[in-house]
Each structure stands twice: as structure tokens, then as C-alpha cells.
Amino acid sequence: MYKDGRHVQDMLKHQRLRKAALLGLTNSLSRSNITMILLQIIYNKRTIVLVW
């Protein structure tokens, strides 16, 4: 694998930033449940792509 844990820390940092951005988007668009669901699906797909 990797000799150090930097890639894990970077991945977690990016996930936290993306989750915070996603929460900001969903909060600003909280009147539309469909939009929230679509954003969550997009976020999950991006996470899967990054993990694999």
C-alpha cells in the first residue's frame, strides 16, 4: 500500500470539505427534497469513484 498515511488524511480532508460544501448546498436548497436527494446521489457516486 503506502508508506505513510498522508493519502488517507488527504482523502478524509477532501471528504470533509465536500461534505461541508454539500451540506451548505442542501441547506440553501432545503425547500426542495428532490434537489437534496439528487445532490446526495451525486455525492455518493463521487465518493465511490474516489474510493475505487
PyMOL CGO cylinders between C-alpha atoms (Angstrom):
from pymol import cmd
from pymol.cgo import CYLINDER

trace = [
    CYLINDER, 0.00, 0.00, 0.00, 1.51, 3.32, 1.11, 0.3, 1, 1, 1, 1, 1, 1,
    CYLINDER, 1.51, 3.32, 1.11, 4.43, 4.01, 3.41, 0.3, 1, 1, 1, 1, 1, 1,
    CYLINDER, 4.43, 4.01, 3.41, 2.66, 6.81, 5.25, 0.3, 1, 1, 1, 1, 1, 1,
    CYLINDER, 2.66, 6.81, 5.25, -0.91, 7.86, 5.96, 0.3, 1, 1, 1, 1, 1, 1,
    CYLINDER, -0.91, 7.86, 5.96, -0.88, 11.12, 4.03, 0.3, 1, 1, 1, 1, 1, 1,
    CYLINDER, -0.88, 11.12, 4.03, -3.14, 9.79, 1.30, 0.3, 1, 1, 1, 1, 1, 1,
    CYLINDER, -3.14, 9.79, 1.30, -5.69, 8.77, 3.92, 0.3, 1, 1, 1, 1, 1, 1,
    CYLINDER, -5.69, 8.77, 3.92, -5.54, 12.17, 5.62, 0.3, 1, 1, 1, 1, 1, 1,
    CYLINDER, -5.54, 12.17, 5.62, -5.86, 13.96, 2.28, 0.3, 1, 1, 1, 1, 1, 1,
    CYLINDER, -5.86, 13.96, 2.28, -8.82, 11.79, 1.30, 0.3, 1, 1, 1, 1, 1, 1,
    CYLINDER, -8.82, 11.79, 1.30, -10.55, 12.41, 4.63, 0.3, 1, 1, 1, 1, 1, 1,
    CYLINDER, -10.55, 12.41, 4.63, -9.88, 16.15, 4.37, 0.3, 1, 1, 1, 1, 1, 1,
    CYLINDER, -9.88, 16.15, 4.37, -11.35, 16.28, 0.88, 0.3, 1, 1, 1, 1, 1, 1,
    CYLINDER, -11.35, 16.28, 0.88, -14.35, 14.25, 2.01, 0.3, 1, 1, 1, 1, 1, 1,
    CYLINDER, -14.35, 14.25, 2.01, -14.93, 16.64, 4.92, 0.3, 1, 1, 1, 1, 1, 1,
    CYLINDER, -14.93, 16.64, 4.92, -14.65, 19.67, 2.63, 0.3, 1, 1, 1, 1, 1, 1,
    CYLINDER, -14.65, 19.67, 2.63, -17.01, 18.12, 0.10, 0.3, 1, 1, 1, 1, 1, 1,
    CYLINDER, -17.01, 18.12, 0.10, -19.45, 17.10, 2.82, 0.3, 1, 1, 1, 1, 1, 1,
    CYLINDER, -19.45, 17.10, 2.82, -19.41, 20.63, 4.22, 0.3, 1, 1, 1, 1, 1, 1,
    CYLINDER, -19.41, 20.63, 4.22, -19.98, 22.06, 0.76, 0.3, 1, 1, 1, 1, 1, 1,
    CYLINDER, -19.98, 22.06, 0.76, -22.78, 19.57, 0.17, 0.3, 1, 1, 1, 1, 1, 1,
    CYLINDER, -22.78, 19.57, 0.17, -24.39, 20.49, 3.49, 0.3, 1, 1, 1, 1, 1, 1,
    CYLINDER, -24.39, 20.49, 3.49, -24.19, 24.15, 2.53, 0.3, 1, 1, 1, 1, 1, 1,
    CYLINDER, -24.19, 24.15, 2.53, -25.86, 23.43, -0.78, 0.3, 1, 1, 1, 1, 1, 1,
    CYLINDER, -25.86, 23.43, -0.78, -28.58, 21.27, 0.73, 0.3, 1, 1, 1, 1, 1, 1,
    CYLINDER, -28.58, 21.27, 0.73, -29.21, 23.83, 3.48, 0.3, 1, 1, 1, 1, 1, 1,
    CYLINDER, -29.21, 23.83, 3.48, -29.64, 26.62, 0.95, 0.3, 1, 1, 1, 1, 1, 1,
    CYLINDER, -29.64, 26.62, 0.95, -31.90, 24.41, -1.17, 0.3, 1, 1, 1, 1, 1, 1,
    CYLINDER, -31.90, 24.41, -1.17, -33.64, 22.67, 1.71, 0.3, 1, 1, 1, 1, 1, 1,
    CYLINDER, -33.64, 22.67, 1.71, -37.06, 23.65, 0.35, 0.3, 1, 1, 1, 1, 1, 1,
    CYLINDER, -37.06, 23.65, 0.35, -36.62, 21.07, -2.41, 0.3, 1, 1, 1, 1, 1, 1,
    CYLINDER, -36.62, 21.07, -2.41, -36.32, 17.48, -1.23, 0.3, 1, 1, 1, 1, 1, 1,
    CYLINDER, -36.32, 17.48, -1.23, -35.73, 16.29, -4.79, 0.3, 1, 1, 1, 1, 1, 1,
    CYLINDER, -35.73, 16.29, -4.79, -32.70, 18.54, -5.10, 0.3, 1, 1, 1, 1, 1, 1,
    CYLINDER, -32.70, 18.54, -5.10, -31.29, 17.22, -1.82, 0.3, 1, 1, 1, 1, 1, 1,
    CYLINDER, -31.29, 17.22, -1.82, -31.75, 13.63, -2.95, 0.3, 1, 1, 1, 1, 1, 1,
    CYLINDER, -31.75, 13.63, -2.95, -30.08, 14.33, -6.30, 0.3, 1, 1, 1, 1, 1, 1,
    CYLINDER, -30.08, 14.33, -6.30, -27.13, 16.03, -4.60, 0.3, 1, 1, 1, 1, 1, 1,
    CYLINDER, -27.13, 16.03, -4.60, -26.73, 13.09, -2.23, 0.3, 1, 1, 1, 1, 1, 1,
    CYLINDER, -26.73, 13.09, -2.23, -26.74, 10.64, -5.15, 0.3, 1, 1, 1, 1, 1, 1,
    CYLINDER, -26.74, 10.64, -5.15, -24.10, 12.72, -6.97, 0.3, 1, 1, 1, 1, 1, 1,
    CYLINDER, -24.10, 12.72, -6.97, -22.01, 12.92, -3.78, 0.3, 1, 1, 1, 1, 1, 1,
    CYLINDER, -22.01, 12.92, -3.78, -22.23, 9.16, -3.23, 0.3, 1, 1, 1, 1, 1, 1,
    CYLINDER, -22.23, 9.16, -3.23, -21.14, 8.48, -6.81, 0.3, 1, 1, 1, 1, 1, 1,
    CYLINDER, -21.14, 8.48, -6.81, -18.12, 10.78, -6.44, 0.3, 1, 1, 1, 1, 1, 1,
    CYLINDER, -18.12, 10.78, -6.44, -17.18, 9.10, -3.17, 0.3, 1, 1, 1, 1, 1, 1,
    CYLINDER, -17.18, 9.10, -3.17, -17.36, 5.66, -4.77, 0.3, 1, 1, 1, 1, 1, 1,
    CYLINDER, -17.36, 5.66, -4.77, -15.19, 6.85, -7.66, 0.3, 1, 1, 1, 1, 1, 1,
    CYLINDER, -15.19, 6.85, -7.66, -12.59, 8.25, -5.26, 0.3, 1, 1, 1, 1, 1, 1,
    CYLINDER, -12.59, 8.25, -5.26, -12.55, 5.15, -3.06, 0.3, 1, 1, 1, 1, 1, 1,
    CYLINDER, -12.55, 5.15, -3.06, -12.10, 2.83, -6.01, 0.3, 1, 1, 1, 1, 1, 1,
]
cmd.load_cgo(trace, "trace")
